[in-house]
Amino acid sequence: MRDALALPASELVADRPPGLHPTRSARIEVAGQPVGYVGEIDPAVLEAYDLGGRVGWLELDLTTLLAVPHGEPRYHPISRYPSSDVDLAFAVADDVPAGAIGATLREAAGDLLADLWLFDVYRDATLGEGRRSLAYRLRLQAADRTLTDADVAAVRAAGIDAVTERHGASLRA
């Protein structure tokens, strides 16, 4: 969304809006302004309405979102060189926002990062009380060359070091 609308500084901020799960929800902010919420419906609400399973929620105030100053869309030339994907999973405390870890990975990867996404959230007793695993895929690519194993290894190491130092996370094997 951020790139398609050329929005400035969007982020997810941990929040507990009424009716949403207290640890699986967030406020969406763009340029410091709240524009909506995303998360999972609180299990008590699901039970009250006799709904089974888990239900997601997305709420956007389009009037506010579209009123935020937008930049010019950024276009990047398509690289003729192949990309390399790196998957990293971290065990981290529940109160550490997934967006903060993503931002740290973006910064550590630098110009070689073509894309980043969170693809798995895992909870298990083996991780410890109050901890979860967050798994990210980093797509690395250069516009002027094929990346070497050393290039990919350096980005991987920088990402691991940054996340473990800043967020008290540990790399999962």
N, CA and C atoms as a LAMMPS dump frame, in Angstrom:
ITEM: TIMESTEP
0
ITEM: NUMBER OF ATOMS
519
ITEM: BOX BOUNDS ff ff ff
-5.0000000000000000e+02 5.0000000000000000e+02
-5.0000000000000000e+02 5.0000000000000000e+02
-5.0000000000000000e+02 5.0000000000000000e+02
ITEM: ATOMS id mol type element x y z
1 1 1 N 0.835 -1.187 0
2 1 2 C 0 0 0
3 1 3 C 0.881 1.251 0
4 2 1 N 1.884 1.245 0.869
5 2 2 C 2.73 2.422 1.009
6 2 3 C 3.368 2.804 -0.313
7 3 1 N 3.934 1.831 -1.024
8 3 2 C 4.604 2.124 -2.278
9 3 3 C 3.614 2.497 -3.373
10 4 1 N 2.488 1.796 -3.447
11 4 2 C 1.505 2.052 -4.5
12 4 3 C 0.926 3.457 -4.406
13 5 1 N 0.716 3.951 -3.189
14 5 2 C 0.162 5.293 -2.998
15 5 3 C 1.241 6.34 -2.761
16 6 1 N 2.497 5.927 -2.758
17 6 2 C 3.635 6.821 -2.474
18 6 3 C 3.425 7.542 -1.148
19 7 1 N 3.07 6.763 -0.136
20 7 2 C 2.829 7.323 1.198
21 7 3 C 4.138 7.484 1.954
22 8 1 N 4.214 8.524 2.764
23 8 2 C 5.405 8.686 3.591
24 8 3 C 5.296 7.835 4.854
25 9 1 N 6.359 7.363 5.368
26 9 2 C 6.511 6.746 6.689
27 9 3 C 5.268 6.092 7.26
28 10 1 N 4.886 4.941 6.733
29 10 2 C 3.772 4.203 7.325
30 10 3 C 4.328 3.145 8.259
31 11 1 N 3.585 2.872 9.334
32 11 2 C 4.032 1.858 10.269
33 11 3 C 2.859 1.288 11.048
34 12 1 N 3.077 0.102 11.599
35 12 2 C 2.125 -0.522 12.499
36 12 3 C 2.604 -0.26 13.912
37 13 1 N 1.697 0.235 14.759
38 13 2 C 2.029 0.566 16.136
39 13 3 C 1.173 -0.316 17.037
40 14 1 N 1.812 -1.025 17.962
41 14 2 C 1.066 -1.89 18.874
42 14 3 C -0.034 -1.092 19.555
43 15 1 N -1.245 -1.64 19.543
44 15 2 C -2.396 -0.974 20.134
45 15 3 C -3.402 -2.043 20.533
46 16 1 N -4.347 -1.663 21.371
47 16 2 C -5.387 -2.588 21.819
48 16 3 C -6.761 -1.973 21.596
49 17 1 N -7.185 -1.845 20.338
50 17 2 C -8.508 -1.274 20.09
51 17 3 C -9.61 -2.211 20.597
52 18 1 N -10.728 -1.659 21.058
53 18 2 C -11.817 -2.49 21.567
54 18 3 C -12.278 -3.494 20.512
55 19 1 N -12.495 -4.738 20.963
56 19 2 C -12.997 -5.777 20.081
57 19 3 C -11.928 -6.559 19.366
58 20 1 N -10.682 -6.075 19.399
59 20 2 C -9.594 -6.805 18.753
60 20 3 C -8.73 -7.497 19.816
61 21 1 N -8.046 -8.533 19.384
62 21 2 C -7.197 -9.317 20.264
63 21 3 C -6.137 -8.409 20.898
64 22 1 N -5.929 -8.511 22.209
65 22 2 C -5.003 -7.576 22.876
66 22 3 C -3.544 -7.677 22.443
67 23 1 N -3.101 -8.828 21.928
68 23 2 C -1.696 -8.954 21.52
69 23 3 C -1.529 -9.207 20.028
70 24 1 N -2.615 -9.212 19.288
71 24 2 C -2.539 -9.477 17.855
72 24 3 C -3.252 -8.394 17.066
73 25 1 N -2.991 -7.157 17.451
74 25 2 C -3.615 -6.041 16.748
75 25 3 C -2.676 -4.845 16.758
76 26 1 N -2.926 -3.923 15.839
77 26 2 C -2.07 -2.741 15.733
78 26 3 C -2.841 -1.59 15.1
79 27 1 N -2.372 -0.393 15.39
80 27 2 C -2.888 0.825 14.762
81 27 3 C -2.011 1.09 13.544
82 28 1 N -2.633 1.47 12.442
83 28 2 C -1.897 1.817 11.228
84 28 3 C -1.707 3.323 11.229
85 29 1 N -0.46 3.758 11.12
86 29 2 C -0.161 5.187 11.083
87 29 3 C 0.581 5.527 9.8
88 30 1 N 0.228 6.655 9.229
89 30 2 C 0.912 7.179 8.051
90 30 3 C 1.301 8.615 8.379
91 31 1 N 2.581 8.906 8.268
92 31 2 C 3.117 10.232 8.604
93 31 3 C 2.69 10.655 10.008
94 32 1 N 2.67 9.69 10.94
95 32 2 C 2.324 9.973 12.326
96 32 3 C 0.846 10.089 12.61
97 33 1 N 0 9.964 11.6
98 33 2 C -1.449 10.069 11.779
99 33 3 C -2.086 8.686 11.755
100 34 1 N -2.961 8.388 12.73
101 34 2 C -3.656 7.099 12.686
102 34 3 C -4.657 7.075 11.528
103 35 1 N -4.61 5.994 10.745
104 35 2 C -5.536 5.866 9.61
105 35 3 C -6.348 4.582 9.683
106 36 1 N -6.114 3.749 10.699
107 36 2 C -6.91 2.533 10.813
108 36 3 C -6.305 1.533 11.761
109 37 1 N -6.908 0.321 11.735
110 37 2 C -6.482 -0.768 12.605
111 37 3 C -6.432 -2.062 11.812
112 38 1 N -5.565 -2.955 12.258
113 38 2 C -5.469 -4.283 11.67
114 38 3 C -5.242 -5.265 12.816
115 39 1 N -5.802 -6.429 12.681
116 39 2 C -5.579 -7.418 13.722
117 39 3 C -6.55 -8.568 13.648
118 40 1 N -6.624 -9.251 14.759
119 40 2 C -7.477 -10.412 14.895
120 40 3 C -8.594 -10.061 15.878
121 41 1 N -9.813 -10.531 15.584
122 41 2 C -10.945 -10.276 16.478
123 41 3 C -10.686 -10.985 17.809
124 42 1 N -11.026 -10.314 18.914
125 42 2 C -10.864 -10.864 20.252
126 42 3 C -11.679 -12.152 20.376
127 43 1 N -11.087 -13.219 20.923
128 43 2 C -11.826 -14.472 21.074
129 43 3 C -13.131 -14.328 21.857
130 44 1 N -13.187 -13.408 22.824
131 44 2 C -14.425 -13.202 23.588
132 44 3 C -15.539 -12.671 22.68
133 45 1 N -15.194 -11.836 21.719
134 45 2 C -16.179 -11.315 20.767
135 45 3 C -16.663 -12.447 19.858
136 46 1 N -15.737 -13.266 19.395
137 46 2 C -16.112 -14.402 18.551
138 46 3 C -17.052 -15.344 19.288
139 47 1 N -16.748 -15.587 20.552
140 47 2 C -17.594 -16.467 21.359
141 47 3 C -18.977 -15.862 21.572
142 48 1 N -19.032 -14.555 21.821
143 48 2 C -20.319 -13.887 22.049
144 48 3 C -21.239 -13.979 20.833
145 49 1 N -20.667 -14.024 19.648
146 49 2 C -21.455 -14.112 18.414
147 49 3 C -21.441 -15.522 17.823
148 50 1 N -20.94 -16.483 18.612
149 50 2 C -20.916 -17.885 18.21
150 50 3 C -20.218 -18.093 16.866
151 51 1 N -19.071 -17.448 16.733
152 51 2 C -18.258 -17.597 15.524
153 51 3 C -17.064 -18.474 15.858
154 52 1 N -16.803 -19.465 15.022
155 52 2 C -15.676 -20.354 15.254
156 52 3 C -14.445 -19.884 14.503
157 53 1 N -13.307 -20.35 14.944
158 53 2 C -12.064 -20.037 14.243
159 53 3 C -11.531 -18.657 14.564
160 54 1 N -10.523 -18.274 13.8
161 54 2 C -9.899 -16.956 13.965
162 54 3 C -10.372 -16.058 12.825
163 55 1 N -10.627 -14.787 13.151
164 55 2 C -11.145 -13.839 12.165
165 55 3 C -10.254 -12.597 12.158
166 56 1 N -9.832 -12.199 10.97
167 56 2 C -9.006 -11 10.823
168 56 3 C -9.856 -9.756 10.626
169 57 1 N -9.254 -8.596 10.892
170 57 2 C -9.953 -7.32 10.804
171 57 3 C -9.023 -6.28 10.195
172 58 1 N -9.551 -5.512 9.262
173 58 2 C -8.82 -4.375 8.707
174 58 3 C -9.795 -3.223 8.603
175 59 1 N -9.428 -2.118 9.185
176 59 2 C -10.254 -0.914 9.146
177 59 3 C -9.368 0.245 8.691
178 60 1 N -9.792 0.923 7.625
179 60 2 C -9.05 2.079 7.124
180 60 3 C -9.973 3.271 7.008
181 61 1 N -9.531 4.41 7.5
182 61 2 C -10.243 5.665 7.308
183 61 3 C -9.702 6.259 6.013
184 62 1 N -10.403 6.002 4.918
185 62 2 C -9.913 6.43 3.607
186 62 3 C -9.841 7.946 3.471
187 63 1 N -10.734 8.661 4.131
188 63 2 C -10.694 10.125 4.069
189 63 3 C -9.369 10.634 4.643
190 64 1 N -8.998 10.114 5.805
191 64 2 C -7.729 10.516 6.421
192 64 3 C -6.54 10.021 5.604
193 65 1 N -6.608 8.783 5.155
194 65 2 C -5.511 8.211 4.377
195 65 3 C -5.247 9.012 3.102
196 66 1 N -6.286 9.365 2.401
197 66 2 C -6.103 10.096 1.146
198 66 3 C -5.761 11.569 1.356
199 67 1 N -6.008 12.089 2.575
200 67 2 C -5.667 13.48 2.877
201 67 3 C -4.185 13.647 3.239
202 68 1 N -3.528 12.542 3.599
203 68 2 C -2.102 12.603 3.929
204 68 3 C -1.342 12.97 2.66
205 69 1 N -0.379 13.876 2.751
206 69 2 C 0.393 14.225 1.549
207 69 3 C 1.043 12.987 0.941
208 70 1 N 0.861 12.833 -0.344
209 70 2 C 1.441 11.708 -1.083
210 70 3 C 2.611 12.215 -1.915
211 71 1 N 3.58 11.383 -2.071
212 71 2 C 4.712 11.715 -2.929
213 71 3 C 4.454 11.223 -4.337
214 72 1 N 5.444 11.342 -5.138
215 72 2 C 5.374 10.811 -6.499
216 72 3 C 5.642 9.313 -6.444
217 73 1 N 4.923 8.523 -7.193
218 73 2 C 5.226 7.094 -7.214
219 73 3 C 6.671 6.867 -7.646
220 74 1 N 7.322 5.931 -6.992
221 74 2 C 8.705 5.618 -7.32
222 74 3 C 8.739 4.384 -8.2
223 75 1 N 9.406 4.513 -9.299
224 75 2 C 9.549 3.392 -10.2
225 75 3 C 11.008 2.969 -10.212
226 76 1 N 11.209 1.678 -10.207
227 76 2 C 12.554 1.143 -10.228
228 76 3 C 12.709 0.298 -11.485
229 77 1 N 13.798 0.444 -12.164
230 77 2 C 14.001 -0.415 -13.336
231 77 3 C 14.086 -1.874 -12.899
232 78 1 N 13.612 -2.742 -13.741
233 78 2 C 13.668 -4.162 -13.448
234 78 3 C 15.082 -4.652 -13.726
235 79 1 N 15.639 -5.343 -12.752
236 79 2 C 16.999 -5.859 -12.907
237 79 3 C 16.993 -7.071 -13.828
238 80 1 N 17.994 -7.164 -14.646
239 80 2 C 18.116 -8.338 -15.509
240 80 3 C 18.912 -9.433 -14.803
241 81 1 N 19.334 -9.156 -13.573
242 81 2 C 20.114 -10.114 -12.8
243 81 3 C 19.201 -10.85 -11.816
244 82 1 N 19.527 -12.094 -11.508
245 82 2 C 18.643 -12.89 -10.64
246 82 3 C 18.66 -12.392 -9.193
247 83 1 N 17.581 -12.698 -8.503
248 83 2 C 17.497 -12.37 -7.085
249 83 3 C 17.876 -13.598 -6.26
250 84 1 N 18.149 -13.368 -4.992
251 84 2 C 18.428 -14.441 -4.031
252 84 3 C 17.538 -14.225 -2.823
253 85 1 N 16.887 -15.281 -2.364
254 85 2 C 16.03 -15.189 -1.186
255 85 3 C 16.737 -15.764 0.026
256 86 1 N 16.569 -15.088 1.154
257 86 2 C 17.122 -15.538 2.425
258 86 3 C 15.969 -15.546 3.425
259 87 1 N 15.761 -16.685 4.09
260 87 2 C 14.751 -16.78 5.137
261 87 3 C 15.442 -16.73 6.488
262 88 1 N 14.912 -15.865 7.365
263 88 2 C 15.441 -15.741 8.719
264 88 3 C 14.28 -15.819 9.705
265 89 1 N 14.408 -16.668 10.719
266 89 2 C 13.386 -16.779 11.763
267 89 3 C 14.036 -16.428 13.098
268 90 1 N 13.344 -15.586 13.851
269 90 2 C 13.855 -15.122 15.135
270 90 3 C 12.86 -15.453 16.237
271 91 1 N 13.369 -15.93 17.368
272 91 2 C 12.565 -16.07 18.574
273 91 3 C 12.689 -14.741 19.314
274 92 1 N 11.544 -14.161 19.648
275 92 2 C 11.539 -12.817 20.215
276 92 3 C 10.385 -12.687 21.204
277 93 1 N 10.51 -11.759 22.134
278 93 2 C 9.446 -11.514 23.11
279 93 3 C 8.179 -11.023 22.404
280 94 1 N 7.031 -11.41 22.945
281 94 2 C 5.745 -11.034 22.357
282 94 3 C 5.553 -9.523 22.244
283 95 1 N 6.188 -8.752 23.125
284 95 2 C 5.962 -7.307 23.105
285 95 3 C 6.845 -6.574 22.081
286 96 1 N 7.686 -7.287 21.363
287 96 2 C 8.507 -6.672 20.307
288 96 3 C 7.688 -6.679 19.018
289 97 1 N 7.365 -5.507 18.477
290 97 2 C 6.548 -5.459 17.259
291 97 3 C 7.263 -6.088 16.057
292 98 1 N 6.523 -6.86 15.286
293 98 2 C 7.074 -7.466 14.077
294 98 3 C 7.561 -6.381 13.116
295 99 1 N 6.872 -5.239 13.086
296 99 2 C 7.28 -4.142 12.216
297 99 3 C 8.633 -3.568 12.587
298 100 1 N 8.965 -3.575 13.883
299 100 2 C 10.265 -3.062 14.316
300 100 3 C 11.385 -3.983 13.835
301 101 1 N 11.15 -5.274 13.879
302 101 2 C 12.155 -6.209 13.383
303 101 3 C 12.288 -6.059 11.868
304 102 1 N 11.168 -5.912 11.169
305 102 2 C 11.218 -5.695 9.725
306 102 3 C 12.008 -4.446 9.368
307 103 1 N 11.786 -3.367 10.117
308 103 2 C 12.513 -2.122 9.86
309 103 3 C 14.011 -2.304 10.09
310 104 1 N 14.367 -3.059 11.116
311 104 2 C 15.776 -3.32 11.392
312 104 3 C 16.399 -4.127 10.259
313 105 1 N 15.672 -5.131 9.76
314 105 2 C 16.183 -5.926 8.642
315 105 3 C 16.348 -5.077 7.385
316 106 1 N 15.385 -4.183 7.133
317 106 2 C 15.489 -3.293 5.963
318 106 3 C 16.749 -2.44 6.044
319 107 1 N 16.975 -1.867 7.206
320 107 2 C 18.14 -1.006 7.387
321 107 3 C 19.442 -1.796 7.226
322 108 1 N 19.486 -2.986 7.813
323 108 2 C 20.71 -3.792 7.76
324 108 3 C 21 -4.293 6.348
325 109 1 N 19.963 -4.591 5.575
326 109 2 C 20.156 -5.128 4.224
327 109 3 C 20.597 -4.057 3.241
328 110 1 N 20.203 -2.831 3.473
329 110 2 C 20.633 -1.725 2.62
330 110 3 C 20.095 -1.801 1.203
331 111 1 N 20.908 -1.336 0.255
332 111 2 C 20.489 -1.21 -1.144
333 111 3 C 20.242 -2.534 -1.853
334 112 1 N 20.728 -3.622 -1.311
335 112 2 C 20.53 -4.912 -1.973
336 112 3 C 19.151 -5.51 -1.693
337 113 1 N 18.407 -4.931 -0.765
338 113 2 C 17.087 -5.461 -0.438
339 113 3 C 16.074 -5.042 -1.493
340 114 1 N 15.518 -6.029 -2.192
341 114 2 C 14.487 -5.763 -3.195
342 114 3 C 13.095 -5.887 -2.586
343 115 1 N 12.934 -6.771 -1.599
344 115 2 C 11.635 -6.962 -0.964
345 115 3 C 11.838 -7.681 0.36
346 116 1 N 10.885 -7.489 1.26
347 116 2 C 10.932 -8.115 2.575
348 116 3 C 9.515 -8.392 3.007
349 117 1 N 9.258 -9.585 3.512
350 117 2 C 7.931 -9.838 4.055
351 117 3 C 8.001 -10.851 5.188
352 118 1 N 7.082 -10.666 6.125
353 118 2 C 6.885 -11.589 7.233
354 118 3 C 6.009 -12.71 6.704
355 119 1 N 6.487 -13.963 6.782
356 119 2 C 5.681 -15.046 6.227
357 119 3 C 5.223 -16.067 7.254
358 120 1 N 5.69 -15.955 8.509
359 120 2 C 5.231 -16.915 9.498
360 120 3 C 5.372 -16.349 10.903
361 121 1 N 4.345 -16.593 11.711
362 121 2 C 4.381 -16.301 13.145
363 121 3 C 4.056 -17.618 13.834
364 122 1 N 4.93 -18.034 14.736
365 122 2 C 4.815 -19.348 15.356
366 122 3 C 4.952 -19.201 16.853
367 123 1 N 4.04 -19.868 17.577
368 123 2 C 4.106 -19.869 19.035
369 123 3 C 4.156 -21.317 19.507
370 124 1 N 5.023 -21.58 20.48
371 124 2 C 5.161 -22.935 21.006
372 124 3 C 5.839 -22.83 22.366
373 125 1 N 5.545 -23.763 23.231
374 125 2 C 6.132 -23.768 24.573
375 125 3 C 7.655 -23.87 24.525
376 126 1 N 8.197 -24.489 23.487
377 126 2 C 9.654 -24.637 23.402
378 126 3 C 10.367 -23.301 23.209
379 127 1 N 9.634 -22.269 22.78
380 127 2 C 10.237 -20.945 22.595
381 127 3 C 10.354 -20.199 23.922
382 128 1 N 9.614 -20.635 24.921
383 128 2 C 9.604 -19.97 26.218
384 128 3 C 8.343 -19.146 26.389
385 129 1 N 7.992 -18.932 27.62
386 129 2 C 6.79 -18.157 27.955
387 129 3 C 6.933 -16.72 27.453
388 130 1 N 5.886 -16.221 26.786
389 130 2 C 5.88 -14.84 26.306
390 130 3 C 6.766 -14.597 25.098
391 131 1 N 7.088 -15.66 24.353
392 131 2 C 7.938 -15.517 23.164
393 131 3 C 7.245 -16.13 21.956
394 132 1 N 7.621 -15.635 20.8
395 132 2 C 7.107 -16.17 19.541
396 132 3 C 8.223 -16.147 18.515
397 133 1 N 7.994 -16.874 17.44
398 133 2 C 8.954 -16.899 16.342
399 133 3 C 8.371 -16.091 15.188
400 134 1 N 9.187 -15.226 14.618
401 134 2 C 8.805 -14.426 13.457
402 134 3 C 9.765 -14.78 12.325
403 135 1 N 9.216 -15.202 11.19
404 135 2 C 10.053 -15.604 10.054
405 135 3 C 9.862 -14.621 8.903
406 136 1 N 10.966 -14.141 8.377
407 136 2 C 10.978 -13.146 7.302
408 136 3 C 11.702 -13.708 6.086
409 137 1 N 11.251 -13.304 4.924
410 137 2 C 11.97 -13.611 3.683
411 137 3 C 12.526 -12.299 3.14
412 138 1 N 13.833 -12.277 2.9
413 138 2 C 14.497 -11.131 2.295
414 138 3 C 14.807 -11.498 0.852
415 139 1 N 14.362 -10.705 -0.069
416 139 2 C 14.721 -10.895 -1.477
417 139 3 C 15.807 -9.879 -1.792
418 140 1 N 16.968 -10.387 -2.144
419 140 2 C 18.132 -9.552 -2.423
420 140 3 C 18.391 -9.539 -3.922
421 141 1 N 18.767 -8.361 -4.433
422 141 2 C 19.03 -8.233 -5.86
423 141 3 C 19.811 -6.955 -6.12
424 142 1 N 20.723 -7.031 -7.062
425 142 2 C 21.48 -5.852 -7.483
426 142 3 C 21.055 -5.483 -8.9
427 143 1 N 21.081 -4.218 -9.196
428 143 2 C 20.69 -3.749 -10.523
429 143 3 C 21.817 -3.9 -11.542
430 144 1 N 23.048 -4.065 -11.045
431 144 2 C 24.193 -4.038 -11.96
432 144 3 C 25.009 -5.323 -12.029
433 145 1 N 24.588 -6.366 -11.277
434 145 2 C 25.399 -7.582 -11.252
435 145 3 C 24.631 -8.716 -10.576
436 146 1 N 25.134 -9.915 -10.796
437 146 2 C 24.628 -11.07 -10.06
438 146 3 C 25.306 -11.077 -8.697
439 147 1 N 24.523 -11.259 -7.653
440 147 2 C 25.079 -11.287 -6.308
441 147 3 C 25.912 -12.549 -6.106
442 148 1 N 26.996 -12.401 -5.379
443 148 2 C 27.838 -13.549 -5.036
444 148 3 C 27.345 -14.147 -3.719
445 149 1 N 27.828 -15.346 -3.428
446 149 2 C 27.515 -15.959 -2.137
447 149 3 C 27.989 -15.063 -0.995
448 150 1 N 29.125 -14.418 -1.184
449 150 2 C 29.661 -13.531 -0.152
450 150 3 C 28.749 -12.325 0.07
451 151 1 N 28.174 -11.767 -1.016
452 151 2 C 27.235 -10.643 -0.894
453 151 3 C 26.039 -11.05 -0.042
454 152 1 N 25.457 -12.196 -0.375
455 152 2 C 24.265 -12.683 0.329
456 152 3 C 24.609 -12.992 1.784
457 153 1 N 25.744 -13.636 2.021
458 153 2 C 26.162 -13.976 3.382
459 153 3 C 26.377 -12.726 4.225
460 154 1 N 26.93 -11.674 3.634
461 154 2 C 27.173 -10.43 4.377
462 154 3 C 25.858 -9.782 4.795
463 155 1 N 24.879 -9.754 3.904
464 155 2 C 23.572 -9.169 4.248
465 155 3 C 22.897 -10.014 5.322
466 156 1 N 22.965 -11.332 5.172
467 156 2 C 22.362 -12.242 6.152
468 156 3 C 22.973 -11.998 7.537
469 157 1 N 24.292 -11.953 7.61
470 157 2 C 24.978 -11.738 8.89
471 157 3 C 24.635 -10.379 9.483
472 158 1 N 24.588 -9.346 8.652
473 158 2 C 24.257 -7.998 9.142
474 158 3 C 22.833 -7.972 9.702
475 159 1 N 21.902 -8.637 9.036
476 159 2 C 20.524 -8.688 9.511
477 159 3 C 20.406 -9.412 10.833
478 160 1 N 21.065 -10.555 10.939
479 160 2 C 21.029 -11.328 12.186
480 160 3 C 21.627 -10.521 13.328
481 161 1 N 22.797 -9.933 13.106
482 161 2 C 23.458 -9.14 14.149
483 161 3 C 22.583 -7.974 14.6
484 162 1 N 21.993 -7.256 13.654
485 162 2 C 21.188 -6.083 13.998
486 162 3 C 19.954 -6.471 14.802
487 163 1 N 19.258 -7.516 14.387
488 163 2 C 18.027 -7.921 15.084
489 163 3 C 18.338 -8.474 16.47
490 164 1 N 19.378 -9.281 16.59
491 164 2 C 19.692 -9.843 17.908
492 164 3 C 20.161 -8.758 18.884
493 165 1 N 20.922 -7.787 18.386
494 165 2 C 21.411 -6.72 19.268
495 165 3 C 20.307 -5.748 19.672
496 166 1 N 19.472 -5.329 18.729
497 166 2 C 18.464 -4.297 19.011
498 166 3 C 17.206 -4.821 19.694
499 167 1 N 16.871 -6.086 19.458
500 167 2 C 15.565 -6.567 19.916
501 167 3 C 15.656 -7.75 20.876
502 168 1 N 16.855 -8.145 21.275
503 168 2 C 16.992 -9.273 22.199
504 168 3 C 16.472 -10.572 21.613
505 169 1 N 16.524 -10.692 20.32
506 169 2 C 16.031 -11.885 19.626
507 169 3 C 17.138 -12.914 19.519
508 170 1 N 16.749 -14.131 19.214
509 170 2 C 17.73 -15.162 18.897
510 170 3 C 17.326 -15.814 17.591
511 171 1 N 18.313 -16.14 16.787
512 171 2 C 18.07 -16.775 15.503
513 171 3 C 17.614 -18.199 15.735
514 172 1 N 16.548 -18.595 15.031
515 172 2 C 16.076 -19.982 15.091
516 172 3 C 16.693 -20.766 13.953
517 173 1 N 17.08 -21.974 14.217
518 173 2 C 17.692 -22.827 13.197
519 173 3 C 16.652 -23.348 12.231
